[in-house]
Each structure stands twice: as C-alpha cells, then as structure tokens.
Amino acid sequence: MPDTPEEETTDKKAPEPSDELVTTQHTLTVKRRKLAYTVRTGRIVVRKEVLTDGKFEGHRPKAEVFLTSYTLDDAEPGSRPVTFAFNGGPGSASIWLHLGLLGPRRVVSGDVDSPEPPPYRLVDNPETLLVHSDLVFIDPVATGYSRAANGEKPKDHLGFTPDIESVGEVIRLWTSRNGRWLSPKFVAGESYGTLRAAALAAHLQERHGLYLNGLMLISSVLDMGTIRFTEGNDKPYPLYVPTYAAIAHYHGRHGDRPLDDVLADAEEFAARELPYALERGARLSPEERTAAVQTLASLTGLEESYVDRVNLRIEHVRFFTELLRDRGLTTGRMDGRFTTWEPDGGREQMSDDASISRIIGAYSAAFNHYVRSELEYENDLPYEILSMDVVRDWSYSDFEGRAVSVVDGLSAAMRANPHLKVHVALGYYDGATPYYAAEHVLARLQIPEELRENVESAYYPAGHMMYVHEPSRVQQSKDLGAFIAASSNR
C-alpha cells in the first residue's frame, strides 16, 4: 500500500496587512490660476503595541483606515497648513465634507426647491479649502472603506475612547510620514465629528505633544445632554425652541415677520420663561401655564392644544412630524427646510427624513464614481456612508451615569494651548444640533476671559449640512478660508 502524505496540522496565518495607497495628479483652475495637486487614496494600517506579561511582542495590526489626502504641488510643507477632516454620526464616512464643501471636486445634489435627478454630477469646486490648506479626509473604523484588521473585533473600535485613539493615531502617522510637524495643523469635524474634534485637541496634545492651530466645528455638539431628550432631562426643550421657531418661520407660520425678530423672541423665551415654567412643574399657576403655552405655540407654529398636551415639552422628532401635519407633510430633521409626504397622518414619529433621503443618492453615486474613475482606487467592499450598525453598537462607557461631554477636555486644551482657535458653523434650520444649544455650551467653556476671543461663530440660513444651500456653501467656504489664514501664524 503506498504511503499517504501526512495531513497538514498547522494553520496558515493570513498575510500581514499593508498600506495600499494610490497616487494621482490633478489640476484645478481658481480665478484664472491653475492649481496642481496630488491625491493619495487608500487604506493605511493602524497598529498597537502588544505587551504580554510585561514583554513586548511587536506591533499588531488593529485596523485598516481609509483616507484621501490632497496636497498642493510645489508648496512649502513647513508653511503650508493641513486640515484633517471627518464627519460624525457616529457611523458616518467623511463623504459629506469631502464632496459637499471642502474638496476640489464636489457633488451637485440640488437643494430644497431644485433637487438634482439621477444619475447626478460631479463638478470642480473653485471654493475648495485646498486653496488655503492641504486636506486629509479620514473615515473612522466601520465607515467608508475602513475596517477592523483581520482577527480584530469591530465592536472594539466602536466607542468614544477607541475612536479618539484610532483617529488620533492616523493624524500622527500622516503628520510624521509626510514631514508636517512644523505645518499649521487644523481639525474639521461635523456633527458628532465636532465632539470627536474637540476631544482630539486634548488627546493629541496630551498623548503626542501635537498642538493644533485651530478647530472647525461644523454643526456643533460638545455636550450630548443638550440635545438628548432623555427622561428627567429638561435641558434640551428650551434649547430647541429657537430652531423650531426658525423652521416654523421658513414654512410660513410667522407671516412676514423678519427671521431675526422671530429668533430674538424665541431666544428670550428659551432663556427665561420656559426654563422657569419647566422647573416649577405643578407649582406653576394656571395663569402662568396658560401664558407659557400660548407663547410656545405661537413661536413654534404648533396648536396650543398640542403644546398643552405634551406639557410644554416638545420633543424634536415629534415637532418635525407635527408642524405640517395639516398639509400631510413632515419636515426634515437635518434640515427643516425640506419636506416630504407622510402617508400616515396619525404618526408620532415621521417615517422619513427628507433632508437625508433627498441628497444621499447624489453623494453615494458621486463618491463611488469618483474614487474609482478619477482617484483610481478600487475596493469591492461597500462604501459605508451612514452605518446604523455603528450607531447601535457605539459605546459611551467612559460617561456612565453622566452626559457625554467634551467641554472640560476642550477647555483644558485651550488653557494649555492659548493659541488654539475655534470656528463654529451653525445652521438656523438644523434640527439635529440646534444653534442655540451650541451657544449654550460655548458660553460654558472653562477658559479665562481673554481666551474667549479665540472662539468665533458663523451662522447660515440652512441646515445641518449648510453647504447644501448654495449661497451658504459659498459664504462658508470664504469663512473657513479666512479662519485658516488668520490662525496659521505664518
């Protein structure tokens, strides 16, 4: 009988992952000036030091993070600013800031009154921030093409602290590998990305001695307790009233009154009468309660009977569902200017957020075309634009028993680095991160009076992604460019 080969008993190890970056060259004309720039697109490996019983065992791959960097050719790296940008969610890729506002190419998504039909378009963006700063767009783990490394648990990346550590490591690696430690450095975040950006300012200083020139907080939320309608937390109810009033004004509930006048009244009521009424509870006199109900109904455009039934506490998604119920419509959460038909007129929670569903198709088509056809990067993974799995599994264990807030961390970072500047961009019709809640938080930064001039705010007649509104996009681009120029110290 012939010999049979022994069965192989050892497992084959998967090959170590390695960086996969594709380089392409491009040009853009800005005011008759031709800008030549280089794009590097792909995934880099983020590693962690492994210690077992105090013994160093090497650097183990932790994740493969997708990024896209834009660097201007023939520029002096030491004086050229660089901006690291991402969106929020958590669970969102950086596609929104990338193709909506900052990058040299942008998607045409249309706006409320002029939605773009498929198959959509990409156009040059002469207002790109690349005119003022090199750009690095980062997709956190489990968004975009970023994934946990082979053998790693994706859930280990889905939380406040691991997210900060991972994105911070990408920033450190890119800065070191590209010789940019002496460049002016900025971080731009949107939505939850503003909370991440503020935490990164402190983390980068403390962990790596990497001091930033500035933060760009677009649709800011630094204290989740100001926007989460949890039981026993009355804080969000007044802070949302000015946004409700703005949305009601947009949809004709305030006649021909100027928006500024409506907002002034709403802010005054939100600062004084409503917090008092909510705090008093059953101790509020019938006359006081009636007056509060009437004023809140008038400001928000809702029926007095509804405001009375919800006990002066208007939850935001219920507001978007209720405001235009008589027209069979709901308004958007991300942008209250948008509306869509509601098939069930009795719903308490709207069935669709038109401010997302009307534009996400354009962003998805544009990026999936752009990354392959123009940036020449190929990956058969689905590009995760908004992952609900990430939202569901996200951990805030660091904040057990208290609201998620980075106010203390940002305050400490600004005190340690008194040159750190902060730009805050706010949309009047943003129902996800209301502007008045952001103002409330910024006023509570624990910084000396002389550092308050380091914080500036810009307001736009638009929503969460204010750059969907074309006049706001153009103005915001100018505002961010001016912020970079004023904060670079070059």
ZAMARGU-4260 file (C-alpha; in steps of 0.2 Angstrom, whole numbers, plus 5000, padded with zeros to 4 digits):
<rodrens>
0) 5000/5000/5000 | 5008/5017/4995 | 5012/5029/5008 | 5000/5044/5011 | 5006/5061/5015
5) 5004/5067/5032 | 4989/5079/5035 | 4995/5097/5037 | 4990/5101/5055 | 4997/5119/5056
10) 4985/5134/5052 | 4991/5146/5039 | 4991/5163/5045 | 4983/5177/5035 | 4996/5189/5027
15) 5000/5204/5037 | 4990/5219/5030 | 5000/5233/5022 | 4996/5251/5017 | 4988/5252/5000
20) 4988/5270/4993 | 4986/5275/4975 | 4993/5292/4969 | 4985/5303/4956 | 4989/5320/4949
25) 4976/5333/4945 | 4973/5352/4942 | 4960/5365/4946 | 4958/5382/4940 | 4954/5395/4953
30) 4951/5413/4947 | 4962/5410/4932 | 4976/5402/4942 | 4979/5384/4939 | 4982/5374/4955
35) 4992/5357/4953 | 4989/5345/4967 | 4992/5327/4971 | 4979/5315/4978 | 4984/5299/4988
40) 4969/5287/4991 | 4968/5271/5000 | 4969/5262/5017 | 4983/5263/5030 | 4986/5250/5044
45) 4984/5257/5061 | 4994/5246/5074 | 4995/5244/5093 | 5010/5239/5104 | 5007/5222/5111
50) 5013/5218/5129 | 5011/5201/5137 | 5016/5199/5155 | 5026/5215/5153 | 5035/5208/5137
55) 5035/5217/5121 | 5028/5206/5107 | 5028/5218/5092 | 5015/5230/5084 | 4999/5221/5080
60) 4988/5227/5066 | 4972/5235/5074 | 4963/5242/5059 | 4964/5247/5041 | 4958/5265/5039
65) 4953/5273/5023 | 4959/5291/5019 | 4960/5303/5005 | 4974/5317/5006 | 4976/5332/4994
70) 4992/5341/4994 | 4996/5356/4983 | 5011/5353/4972 | 5026/5365/4973 | 5021/5371/4990
75) 5032/5373/5005 | 5027/5360/5018 | 5033/5369/5033 | 5022/5384/5030 | 5008/5375/5021
80) 4993/5372/5033 | 4985/5355/5033 | 4967/5351/5039 | 4961/5334/5045 | 4943/5332/5042
85) 4929/5319/5046 | 4910/5318/5048 | 4901/5311/5063 | 4886/5300/5066 | 4895/5291/5074
90) 4894/5279/5059 | 4896/5292/5045 | 4910/5292/5032 | 4919/5309/5028 | 4910/5310/5011
95) 4899/5324/5016 | 4913/5337/5020 | 4923/5329/5006 | 4912/5331/4992 | 4900/5344/4999
100) 4911/5358/5005 | 4930/5356/5007 | 4937/5345/4992 | 4942/5351/4975 | 4928/5341/4967
105) 4910/5342/4973 | 4894/5334/4970 | 4879/5343/4963 | 4865/5337/4975 | 4852/5351/4972
110) 4843/5360/4986 | 4825/5361/4993 | 4817/5369/4978 | 4829/5361/4965 | 4833/5343/4969
115) 4846/5335/4957 | 4839/5320/4947 | 4849/5304/4945 | 4862/5300/4938 | 4869/5315/4946
120) 4885/5326/4943 | 4902/5330/4949 | 4910/5347/4946 | 4926/5357/4950 | 4925/5366/4966
125) 4934/5383/4965 | 4929/5387/4983 | 4939/5372/4989 | 4948/5374/5006 | 4963/5366/4996
130) 4967/5384/4991 | 4971/5388/5009 | 4976/5371/5016 | 4981/5353/5012 | 4967/5341/5016
135) 4966/5324/5024 | 4949/5316/5024 | 4948/5301/5037 | 4934/5288/5038 | 4934/5281/5055
140) 4934/5262/5058 | 4917/5254/5051 | 4914/5269/5040 | 4918/5271/5022 | 4931/5258/5017
145) 4939/5257/5035 | 4938/5241/5043 | 4945/5231/5059 | 4960/5221/5054 | 4959/5203/5052
150) 4956/5194/5068 | 4951/5210/5077 | 4933/5213/5084 | 4924/5228/5075 | 4915/5232/5091
155) 4932/5235/5100 | 4933/5251/5089 | 4915/5257/5091 | 4916/5269/5106 | 4921/5286/5112
160) 4939/5282/5118 | 4944/5269/5104 | 4938/5281/5091 | 4948/5295/5098 | 4964/5284/5099
165) 4962/5277/5081 | 4959/5294/5073 | 4972/5302/5083 | 4985/5289/5078 | 4980/5292/5059
170) 4984/5310/5061 | 5000/5307/5070 | 5005/5294/5057 | 5001/5306/5042 | 5010/5320/5050
175) 5026/5311/5053 | 5026/5302/5037 | 5024/5317/5027 | 5036/5328/5037 | 5022/5340/5043
180) 5026/5343/5061 | 5030/5361/5058 | 5015/5364/5047 | 5000/5374/5054 | 4988/5360/5058
185) 4969/5360/5059 | 4955/5348/5063 | 4937/5350/5055 | 4923/5339/5061 | 4904/5339/5058
190) 4890/5334/5070 | 4897/5320/5081 | 4913/5324/5072 | 4914/5341/5082 | 4913/5331/5098
195) 4927/5320/5091 | 4937/5335/5085 | 4936/5344/5102 | 4942/5328/5111 | 4956/5326/5099
200) 4963/5343/5103 | 4966/5337/5120 | 4971/5319/5116 | 4984/5325/5103 | 4992/5337/5115
205) 4992/5325/5130 | 4997/5309/5120 | 5009/5316/5107 | 5013/5334/5111 | 5004/5338/5094
210) 4997/5356/5096 | 4984/5362/5084 | 4981/5379/5077 | 4963/5378/5076 | 4947/5368/5076
215) 4932/5370/5064 | 4916/5364/5072 | 4903/5362/5059 | 4885/5359/5066 | 4892/5358/5084
220) 4888/5347/5098 | 4900/5346/5113 | 4888/5341/5126 | 4875/5327/5121 | 4865/5332/5136
225) 4859/5347/5127 | 4851/5338/5113 | 4846/5321/5120 | 4828/5320/5126 | 4830/5308/5140
230) 4818/5305/5155 | 4821/5319/5168 | 4832/5329/5157 | 4823/5346/5153 | 4839/5354/5146
235) 4835/5351/5128 | 4817/5358/5127 | 4821/5377/5129 | 4837/5375/5118 | 4827/5368/5103
240) 4814/5382/5103 | 4824/5395/5093 | 4827/5381/5079 | 4808/5376/5080 | 4804/5395/5078
245) 4816/5396/5063 | 4808/5381/5054 | 4791/5387/5058 | 4796/5404/5050 | 4803/5396/5035
250) 4786/5387/5032 | 4776/5402/5034 | 4770/5401/5052 | 4776/5419/5056 | 4769/5428/5041
255) 4780/5442/5035 | 4790/5445/5051 | 4809/5445/5049 | 4818/5429/5054 | 4829/5439/5066
260) 4814/5446/5075 | 4807/5429/5077 | 4823/5422/5083 | 4826/5436/5096 | 4809/5432/5104
265) 4812/5413/5104 | 4829/5415/5112 | 4822/5427/5125 | 4808/5414/5129 | 4820/5400/5129
270) 4832/5409/5141 | 4819/5415/5154 | 4801/5410/5154 | 4802/5392/5148 | 4816/5385/5159
275) 4806/5393/5174 | 4790/5385/5169 | 4798/5368/5167 | 4806/5369/5183 | 4791/5374/5193
280) 4781/5360/5187 | 4764/5358/5196 | 4769/5374/5206 | 4766/5384/5190 | 4750/5394/5192
285) 4736/5391/5179 | 4738/5409/5173 | 4757/5406/5171 | 4754/5390/5162 | 4742/5397/5150
290) 4754/5411/5146 | 4768/5399/5143 | 4758/5388/5132 | 4752/5402/5121 | 4769/5409/5119
295) 4777/5392/5115 | 4763/5388/5102 | 4765/5405/5094 | 4784/5403/5092 | 4784/5385/5086
300) 4769/5386/5075 | 4760/5372/5084 | 4742/5371/5091 | 4740/5377/5109 | 4731/5361/5112
305) 4746/5351/5107 | 4758/5361/5117 | 4747/5359/5132 | 4745/5340/5130 | 4764/5337/5129
310) 4766/5348/5145 | 4777/5361/5137 | 4790/5348/5132 | 4791/5347/5113 | 4802/5333/5108
315) 4811/5337/5091 | 4806/5322/5080 | 4788/5324/5086 | 4790/5343/5081 | 4795/5338/5063
320) 4781/5326/5062 | 4768/5338/5069 | 4772/5355/5062 | 4764/5352/5044 | 4753/5338/5049
325) 4738/5348/5042 | 4747/5348/5025 | 4751/5330/5025 | 4769/5334/5026 | 4784/5331/5038
330) 4799/5342/5039 | 4817/5336/5039 | 4827/5334/5055 | 4844/5338/5047 | 4837/5352/5038
335) 4820/5359/5042 | 4818/5367/5026 | 4815/5350/5017 | 4798/5342/5017 | 4791/5325/5012
340) 4774/5317/5011 | 4768/5307/5026 | 4757/5293/5022 | 4751/5290/5040 | 4743/5306/5046
345) 4742/5299/5064 | 4761/5295/5066 | 4770/5302/5081 | 4787/5299/5073 | 4790/5304/5055
350) 4793/5289/5043 | 4807/5298/5033 | 4820/5312/5035 | 4819/5321/5018 | 4834/5331/5021
355) 4844/5315/5020 | 4834/5304/5008 | 4834/5318/4995 | 4853/5320/4994 | 4861/5304/5000
360) 4859/5296/4982 | 4869/5310/4974 | 4883/5308/4987 | 4884/5289/4985 | 4884/5289/4966
365) 4896/5303/4965 | 4909/5296/4978 | 4908/5278/4971 | 4912/5285/4953 | 4925/5297/4959
370) 4935/5285/4970 | 4937/5273/4955 | 4936/5283/4940 | 4946/5299/4945 | 4956/5293/4960
375) 4959/5276/4953 | 4957/5267/4969 | 4947/5250/4968 | 4939/5241/4983 | 4925/5229/4982
380) 4919/5232/5000 | 4903/5243/5001 | 4907/5261/5005 | 4898/5263/5021 | 4891/5281/5021
385) 4879/5280/5036 | 4880/5264/5046 | 4866/5261/5058 | 4875/5246/5065 | 4889/5258/5071
390) 4876/5269/5079 | 4868/5254/5088 | 4884/5247/5094 | 4893/5263/5099 | 4899/5263/5117
395) 4899/5278/5129 | 4905/5268/5144 | 4918/5282/5148 | 4902/5293/5153 | 4892/5280/5163
400) 4880/5290/5174 | 4883/5307/5166 | 4880/5316/5149 | 4893/5313/5136 | 4903/5330/5135
405) 4920/5336/5130 | 4918/5353/5137 | 4930/5350/5151 | 4943/5342/5138 | 4942/5357/5126
410) 4943/5370/5140 | 4959/5361/5146 | 4966/5360/5129 | 4963/5379/5126 | 4971/5384/5143
415) 4986/5373/5139 | 4987/5380/5121 | 4981/5398/5122 | 4984/5400/5103 | 4971/5387/5099
420) 4957/5395/5089 | 4939/5388/5087 | 4927/5392/5072 | 4909/5386/5075 | 4897/5385/5060
425) 4879/5385/5064 | 4863/5382/5053 | 4847/5390/5059 | 4837/5376/5052 | 4847/5362/5059
430) 4836/5351/5069 | 4850/5339/5074 | 4862/5350/5083 | 4852/5366/5086 | 4862/5383/5086
435) 4856/5389/5102 | 4861/5373/5111 | 4879/5376/5104 | 4879/5394/5110 | 4874/5387/5127
440) 4889/5376/5128 | 4901/5388/5121 | 4897/5400/5135 | 4901/5387/5147 | 4919/5384/5142
445) 4930/5385/5157 | 4943/5397/5149 | 4949/5414/5155 | 4940/5429/5148 | 4955/5434/5137
450) 4953/5417/5128 | 4935/5419/5123 | 4941/5430/5108 | 4948/5413/5101 | 4931/5407/5098
455) 4921/5413/5083 | 4904/5408/5077 | 4896/5409/5059 | 4878/5407/5056 | 4869/5402/5040
460) 4851/5401/5033 | 4852/5382/5031 | 4853/5366/5040 | 4865/5353/5047 | 4874/5351/5030
465) 4873/5370/5027 | 4883/5368/5011 | 4868/5360/5003 | 4861/5378/5002 | 4872/5386/4988
470) 4873/5404/4995 | 4878/5396/5012 | 4891/5385/5004 | 4900/5399/4995 | 4900/5410/5011
475) 4905/5396/5022 | 4920/5392/5010 | 4925/5410/5012 | 4923/5410/5031 | 4934/5394/5033
480) 4947/5400/5022 | 4948/5416/5032 | 4949/5406/5048 | 4964/5396/5041 | 4973/5412/5036
485) 4970/5421/5052 | 4975/5406/5063 | 4990/5399/5054 | 5003/5410/5062 | 5013/5410/5045
</rodrens>
